[in-house]
Amino acid sequence: MLDIFIKGGPVMYLLLACSILVLTVIIERSLFWISVNKHRNYSLIDEILELCRAGDWESVRIKTKDSKDFIIKILVTGIVHR
């Protein structure tokens, strides 16, 4: 295997560098999405959707004030600017 790599010349070094870079990005993105899903508050999302169906917009704003979940932030932004 090493013999084939050396026979490939300088192009092989560029391919190796690109492969390492891509693998690093894949690992970083995987860790990011795992951490996002770990911090997701599904019960709060369900509660907010129920409050929206009832039309209680002030309660939605109060309950989501300190939330770090990006889905909740997107929902609240849409609700506030309805």
C-alpha positions, 0 to 999 in steps of 0.5 A, spaced: 500 500 500 505 504 501 509 502 495 502 505 491 502 511 495 509 513 493 509 511 486 503 516 485 507 522 486 506 529 489 498 528 487 498 522 492 500 527 498 494 532 496 489 527 496 491 524 503 491 532 505 484 532 502 482 526 505 484 528 512 481 535 511 474 531 509 474 526 515 476 532 520 470 536 517 465 529 518 467 528 525 466 535 527 459 536 524 457 529 527 459 531 534 455 538 533 449 534 531 450 529 537 450 535 541 444 539 538 440 533 539 442 531 546 440 538 548 433 538 544 427 539 549 422 535 546 417 536 551 417 544 551 416 544 543 410 540 544 408 545 550 409 551 545 405 548 539 399 546 544 399 554 546 400 556 539 394 552 538 390 555 544 393 562 541 396 564 548 402 568 545 404 571 551 405 564 555 409 562 549 414 568 549 415 567 557 416 559 557 421 560 551 425 566 554 431 562 556 431 556 551 437 555 547 434 550 543 434 553 535 428 550 533 424 553 539 428 560 537 425 559 530 418 557 532 418 563 537 421 568 532 415 566 527 410 567 533 412 574 535 412 576 528 406 573 526 
